Amino acid sequence: MKKKGVKERIIETASDLFYNNGYNQTGINQIIAEAGVAKASMYQHFRSKEDIAVDYLKQRHINWMGSLQDFVSSKKTDKEKVISSFDYLDSWLSSVNYRGCGFQNIICDLPQDQQKIKDQVVLHKTDVKKLVDSLLQNDTNQKDLGNEIVVLLEGAIILSQIQKSSWPITAAKRAAIKLLG
């Protein structure tokens, strides 16, 4: 089996630390030590902790969106796919012990000057909204409905994290079913 490269080890280690411990609580020296890389090697790949976080978020975005789309792909109608997205949230969040969304977590834990990270969070949340909008494109009230569904999704994520329970996801799913008629 091929040994992981320096950049890959840094991203993998930082991803775990950022998600589980928080961005501010994770130091660059901790990433270097746990990844088993030299400081000089790390700086060959990344100029800052912010740059590492951007790569972490880019990979998380690809993985999360892909997993969501795979999960809902078996549903026949677009509205069933929207409703199934709440089942995806339940499956995903219970599998991480309701740790929550890496994007929501990092934006709440971010110094003011970390614009590149903020941009990645906005990109992810915008893409989630675009996906929902695309699934509702045939609805006459698509824009308002899409906004409401996204608020239900995002609210369910954060409240399930706070409550360490799936009841917010179940409640949001019921509300989405009512909205979708």
C-alpha positions in Angstrom: 0.0 0.0 0.0 1.3 3.4 -1.0 2.3 5.8 1.8 0.3 9.0 1.9 2.2 12.1 0.8 2.9 15.1 3.0 0.1 17.3 1.7 -2.4 14.4 2.0 -1.4 13.7 5.6 -1.6 17.3 6.6 -5.1 17.7 5.1 -6.3 14.4 6.6 -5.0 15.3 10.1 -6.2 18.9 9.9 -9.6 17.8 8.7 -10.0 15.5 11.8 -8.7 18.2 14.2 -10.7 21.1 12.7 -13.9 19.0 12.7 -13.6 17.4 16.1 -11.7 20.1 18.1 -12.5 23.3 16.3 -10.4 25.7 14.1 -9.3 28.0 16.8 -8.5 25.2 19.1 -6.2 23.5 16.6 -2.7 24.9 16.3 -0.4 24.6 13.3 2.2 22.8 15.5 -0.4 20.3 16.5 -1.2 19.6 12.9 2.5 19.2 12.0 3.1 16.9 14.9 0.1 14.7 14.4 0.6 14.5 10.6 4.2 13.5 11.2 5.7 16.1 8.9 8.4 18.7 9.2 7.5 22.3 9.5 9.4 23.1 6.3 7.6 20.4 4.4 4.2 21.8 5.6 5.2 25.3 4.5 6.1 23.9 1.0 2.4 23.0 0.6 0.6 25.6 2.7 1.4 29.2 3.6 -0.9 29.3 6.6 -3.4 27.4 8.7 -6.1 29.3 6.8 -4.9 27.7 3.5 -5.0 24.2 5.1 -8.6 25.0 6.3 -9.6 26.0 2.7 -8.4 22.7 1.3 -10.2 20.9 4.2 -13.4 22.7 3.3 -13.0 22.1 -0.4 -12.6 18.3 0.1 -15.4 18.2 2.7 -17.7 20.0 0.2 -17.0 17.5 -2.6 -17.5 14.5 -0.2 -20.6 15.9 1.5 -22.4 17.0 -1.7 -21.5 13.7 -3.4 -22.8 11.6 -0.5 -26.0 13.6 -0.4 -26.6 13.2 -4.1 -25.8 9.5 -3.9 -28.2 9.1 -1.0 -31.2 10.7 -2.7 -30.5 9.4 -6.2 -32.7 6.3 -5.8 -35.8 8.5 -5.3 -38.1 8.8 -8.4 -39.3 12.4 -8.1 -37.4 15.6 -7.3 -39.7 16.3 -4.3 -39.0 12.8 -2.9 -35.3 13.6 -3.3 -35.8 16.8 -1.3 -37.6 14.9 1.5 -35.0 12.2 1.4 -32.3 14.8 2.1 -33.6 14.9 5.6 -33.1 11.2 5.9 -29.5 11.8 4.7 -29.0 14.3 7.5 -30.3 11.8 10.0 -28.0 9.1 8.8 -25.0 11.4 8.6 -25.4 13.2 11.8 -26.1 10.1 13.9 -23.0 8.5 12.4 -20.8 11.4 13.7 -22.6 11.5 17.1 -24.3 14.8 16.1 -21.0 16.7 15.8 -22.7 18.9 13.2 -21.7 20.5 10.0 -18.1 21.3 9.5 -19.1 24.5 7.6 -21.4 25.7 10.4 -18.8 24.8 13.0 -15.9 26.6 11.4 -17.8 29.8 10.6 -18.8 30.1 14.3 -15.1 29.6 15.3 -13.5 32.0 12.9 -11.4 35.1 13.4 -12.6 38.1 11.4 -9.7 38.1 9.0 -10.2 34.6 7.6 -12.0 35.6 4.4 -10.8 32.6 2.3 -12.5 30.3 4.8 -15.7 32.4 4.8 -15.7 32.2 1.0 -15.6 28.4 1.1 -18.4 28.2 3.6 -20.6 30.5 1.5 -19.7 28.5 -1.6 -20.8 25.3 0.1 -24.1 26.7 1.4 -24.8 28.3 -1.9 -24.3 25.0 -3.7 -26.7 23.3 -1.2 -29.3 25.9 -2.1 -28.6 25.5 -5.8 -29.2 21.7 -5.5 -32.5 22.2 -3.6 -33.5 24.9 -6.2 -32.7 22.5 -9.0 -34.9 19.8 -7.5 -37.7 22.3 -7.2 -37.3 24.0 -10.5 -40.7 22.9 -11.8 -42.6 24.3 -8.8 -44.2 27.7 -9.4 -43.1 29.0 -6.0 -39.6 27.5 -6.4 -37.5 30.4 -5.0 -39.5 30.8 -1.8 -39.9 27.1 -1.4 -36.2 26.5 -1.9 -35.3 29.1 0.7 -37.7 27.6 3.2 -36.3 24.1 2.6 -32.7 25.2 3.0 -33.6 27.0 6.3 -35.2 23.7 7.5 -32.1 21.7 6.5 -29.6 24.1 8.1 -31.7 24.6 11.2 -32.2 20.8 11.6 -28.4 20.4 11.4 -27.5 22.9 14.1 -30.4 22.0 16.4 -29.6 18.3 16.2 -26.0 19.2 17.1 -27.2 21.2 20.1 -29.7 18.6 21.3 -27.6 15.5 20.4 -30.7 14.1 18.9 -32.5 13.4 15.6 -35.8 15.0 16.7 -35.0 18.3 15.0 -34.4 16.5 11.7 -37.7 14.6 12.0 -39.6 17.8 12.8 -37.9 19.6 9.8 -38.8 16.7 7.5 -42.4 16.9 8.6 -42.4 20.7 7.9 -40.9 20.1 4.5 -43.5 17.5 3.6 -46.2 20.1 4.5 -44.5 22.8 2.4 -44.1 20.5 -0.6 -47.8 19.5 -0.4 
